[in-house]
Amino acid sequence: IIIIIIIMNNRDRIVIFWMALLFVVSWSFSLGRLINTKFWDPYYVLSSFNATDTDPTFFGSSTFSEINETYYTYRYLYFFPHVVGAIIWWNLYFIQLFPQIRKRYRPFHRYLGRFLMVAALSQIITGFGLGCTALTSTIKIVSSILCIATLYCLVKAWYFAANGDIPRHKYWAMRLVGYMQTIALQRFWMVVLLVSYQIFGWHGLYPPVVEGETTLEERNKLASELFDNSFILCILHAVLMTEWYLAGEYGWDGDDTQKAKAQAASTSDDDNTQSTSAAAATISTIGTKKSKQRSENRPLLSG
């Protein structure tokens, strides 16, 4: 693992760091807590809290108690399969990113890919349902946009895999993985907004909370605004970071050396895909034969 990290470029190191961080965030702030509260038993969960309970973490508001209640009542039809799909995805998706597994165990890679596609589709469909039944218009709009974009990536990735076009399949699979990070990024940005509000106050952006003066309705409105904005930030973060990574991975950032390396990497996953002679020739002309060798052993989506 240490050797793999050493031969990575800086872009891959950043992405690996974020994926590891978001894995911890997803389990610490979401999936782990849901399992601990027995999300599969809505009656048990509902008996353990009240929708009017206030949370000191969120300025003594009851917003998140109200939201949690909706998950286990009229939105439970979407909520349960959404969580199950998330648990499957976050525990298995990163296995697909290792080129050694893709090359040596191709049947395993294909069957796991199909299984993950179903898990992702489950999250997309149920995420759309959760978004449409959300309590605010902001969540409804941004969730619907995210679901449509992610579904488009999934369909493209599936289509090109089924047709044996591995380079294009990998491109859309990478984009799908990037967009699916929004699940954990929302928790990340919620924490950032809460902590930064406690430190800086964000005066002019959010109203101040004054002990003994701010009403429960005002505190609920503030918590709701932070929650909505965390969704906007997580989607922007996921999309922009995905575009940044793909631009570098495919040499679209103006680096001819990286572009040649990306062309070679894009064809290395399948012996039956298009020839790599053109990419190899380009590499040799600019003296980057060594970079190609390194790219073939990179651990993140570069095959």
DRENVEXMAR-191661 format. One record per residue (C-alpha): residue in three letters; x, y, z. Coordinates in steps of 0.2 Angstrom, whole numbers, padded with zeros to 4 digits, always signed. Each point is the difference from the previous one (the first is absolute). Layout:
! residues N
alaXYZ ...
END
This chain:
! residues 303
ile+0000+0000+0000 ile+0014+0012+0004 ile+0008-0003-0017 ile-0016+0003-0009 ile-0002+0016+0009 ile+0018+0005-0004 ile-0003-0002-0019 met-0016+0009+0000 asn-0001+0018-0007 asn-0006+0014+0011 arg-0018+0000-0008 asp-0002-0019+0005 arg+0006+0003+0017 ile-0013+0014+0003 val-0014-0011-0007 ile+0006-0015+0011 phe+0000+0011+0015 trp-0017+0007-0003 met-0007-0017-0003 ala+0007-0007+0016 leu-0006+0016+0010 leu-0018-0002-0008 phe+0000-0019+0005 val+0003+0005+0018 val-0012+0014-0001 ser-0014-0011-0008 trp+0002-0013+0014 ser+0003+0012+0015 phe-0014+0012-0004 ser-0013-0010-0010 leu+0001-0019-0003 gly+0007-0005+0017 arg-0012+0010+0009 leu-0015-0007-0010 ile+0006-0018+0004 asn+0002+0005+0018 thr-0018+0006+0001 lys-0007-0015-0010 phe-0006+0009-0015 trp-0008-0016-0006 asp-0013+0001+0014 pro-0010+0016-0002 tyr-0011-0003+0015 tyr+0015-0002+0012 val+0008+0016-0007 leu-0016+0010+0001 ser-0002-0005+0019 ser+0018+0006+0004 phe-0003+0018-0005 asn-0013+0014-0002 ala-0002+0012-0015 thr-0001+0014+0012 asp+0017-0004+0009 thr+0013+0014-0002 asp+0018-0003-0004 pro+0014+0011+0009 thr+0012-0004-0015 phe-0012+0009-0012 phe-0003+0015+0011 gly-0014-0008+0010 ser-0011-0002-0015 ser-0012-0014-0004 thr+0003+0000-0019 phe+0010-0016-0001 ser-0012-0009+0012 glu-0014+0004-0012 ile+0010-0006-0015 asn+0005-0016+0009 glu-0019-0003+0003 thr-0004+0001-0018 tyr+0013-0013-0004 tyr-0009-0013+0011 thr-0018+0004-0005 tyr-0006+0005-0017 arg+0018+0001-0008 tyr+0005-0017+0007 leu-0004-0009-0017 tyr+0014+0010-0008 phe+0011+0002+0015 phe+0003-0019+0004 pro+0006-0006-0017 his+0010+0017-0002 val+0010-0005+0016 val+0003-0018-0005 gly+0006+0006-0017 ala+0012+0012+0008 ile+0007-0013+0012 ile+0004-0012-0015 trp+0007+0014-0010 trp+0012+0007+0013 asn+0006-0017+0005 leu+0004-0006-0017 tyr+0002+0013-0014 phe+0018+0004+0003 ile+0005-0018-0004 gln-0004+0004-0018 leu+0013+0014+0000 phe+0015-0012+0001 pro+0008-0004-0017 gln+0008-0016+0007 ile-0018-0007+0004 arg-0007+0006-0017 lys+0014-0009-0010 arg+0002-0016+0010 tyr-0018-0003+0005 arg-0011+0006-0014 pro-0015-0011+0003 phe+0000+0006+0018 his+0002+0018-0005 arg-0015-0002-0012 tyr-0012-0008+0012 leu+0005+0012+0014 gly-0003+0014-0012 arg-0018-0006-0004 phe-0003-0002+0018 leu+0006+0018+0004 met-0010+0007-0015 val-0016-0007+0008 ala+0005+0007+0017 ala+0003+0017-0008 leu-0016-0001-0010 ser-0009-0004+0016 gln+0007+0016+0008 ile-0004+0011-0015 ile-0018-0006-0001 thr-0003+0001+0019 gly+0010+0016+0001 phe-0012+0008-0013 gly-0015-0006+0011 leu+0008+0008+0016 gly+0004+0016-0009 cys-0018+0002-0007 thr-0007-0003+0017 ala+0013+0012+0009 leu-0006+0014+0011 thr+0008+0014-0010 ser+0000+0005-0018 thr+0019+0002-0001 ile+0002-0019+0005 lys-0013-0005-0013 ile+0008+0010-0014 val+0019-0005+0003 ser-0004-0018+0004 ser-0010-0002-0016 ile+0014+0007-0010 leu+0013-0011+0008 cys-0010-0015-0002 ile-0003+0003-0019 ala+0019+0004-0002 thr+0005-0016+0009 leu-0012-0011-0009 tyr+0007+0007-0017 cys+0017-0005+0006 leu-0006-0017+0006 val-0009-0004-0017 lys+0015+0005-0010 ala+0012-0010+0011 trp-0011-0015-0002 tyr-0003+0002-0019 phe+0018+0001-0004 ala+0005-0015+0011 ala-0014-0010-0008 asn+0007+0004-0017 gly+0018-0003+0004 asp+0006+0018-0001 ile+0011+0000+0015 pro+0008+0017-0002 arg-0017+0009+0000 his-0007-0012+0013 lys+0014+0005+0011 tyr-0002+0019-0003 trp-0019-0001+0005 ala+0004-0011+0015 met+0012+0012+0006 arg-0012+0014-0001 leu-0013-0011+0008 val+0011-0003+0015 gly+0004+0019+0001 tyr-0019+0004+0001 met-0004-0013+0012 gln+0012+0008+0013 thr-0014+0013+0003 ile-0007-0012+0013 ala+0015+0003+0012 leu+0004+0017-0006 gln-0017+0007+0006 arg+0005-0006+0018 phe+0017+0008-0002 trp-0007+0017-0005 met-0013-0001+0013 val+0014-0002+0013 val+0010+0014-0008 leu-0015+0012+0000 leu-0004-0004+0018 val+0018+0002+0006 ser+0003+0016-0010 tyr-0016+0008+0006 gln+0005-0004+0018 ile+0017+0009-0003 phe-0004+0014-0012 gly-0019+0002+0001 trp-0001+0003-0019 his-0009+0017+0004 gly-0009+0006-0016 leu-0002-0018-0006 tyr-0009-0008+0015 pro-0009+0009+0014 pro+0009-0001+0017 val-0007-0011+0014 val-0002+0010+0016 glu-0003-0010+0016 gly-0017+0004+0008 glu-0005+0011-0015 thr+0000-0011-0016 thr-0017-0009-0001 leu-0001-0019-0004 glu-0008+0005-0017 glu+0016+0011-0004 arg+0012-0014+0005 asn-0010-0013-0010 lys+0001+0012-0015 leu+0019+0002+0002 ala+0003-0019+0002 ser-0011-0003-0016 glu+0011+0013-0010 leu+0016-0008+0005 phe-0007-0017-0005 asp-0006+0006-0017 asn+0017+0009-0003 ser+0010-0016+0005 phe-0009-0009-0015 ile+0004+0014-0012 leu+0018+0000+0005 cys+0002-0019+0000 ile-0006-0001-0018 leu+0011+0014-0006 his+0014-0008+0009 ala-0003-0017-0008 val-0002+0006-0017 leu+0014+0012-0001 met+0013-0012+0008 thr-0006-0013-0012 glu+0003+0012-0015 trp+0017+0005+0007 tyr+0005-0018+0002 leu-0006-0006-0017 ala+0009+0015-0009 gly+0016-0005+0007 glu-0003-0019-0002 tyr-0003+0003-0019 gly+0012+0013-0003 trp-0013+0014-0003 asp+0010+0012+0012 gly+0012+0005-0014 asp+0014-0012+0005 asp+0005-0010-0015 thr+0010-0012+0010 gln-0015-0004+0011 lys-0011-0001-0015 ala+0011-0014-0008 lys+0001-0009+0016 ala-0019+0000+0001 gln-0002-0006-0017 ala+0011-0015+0004 ala-0009-0003+0016 ser-0018+0001-0007 thr+0004-0015-0011 ser+0009-0011+0012 asp-0015-0009+0008 asp-0005-0010-0014 asp+0010-0010-0013 asn-0014+0001-0013 thr-0002+0019+0000 gln+0008+0012-0012 ser+0019-0001-0002 thr+0011+0010+0011 ser+0013+0002-0013 ala-0005+0019-0003 ala+0001+0004+0018 ala+0017-0009+0002 ala+0007+0009-0015 thr-0005+0016+0007 ile+0008-0004+0017 ser+0016-0005-0009 thr+0001+0017-0010 ile+0000+0010+0016 gly+0011-0011+0010 thr-0013-0006+0013 lys+0001-0019-0001 lys+0003-0001+0018 ser-0016+0009+0004 lys-0010-0012-0009 gln+0008-0014+0010 arg-0005+0009+0016 ser-0018+0003-0006 glu-0003-0018-0003 asn+0004-0004+0018 arg-0010+0015+0008 pro-0014-0006+0012 leu-0013+0013-0005 leu-0010-0003-0016 ser+0014+0002-0011 gly+0002-0018-0004 
END
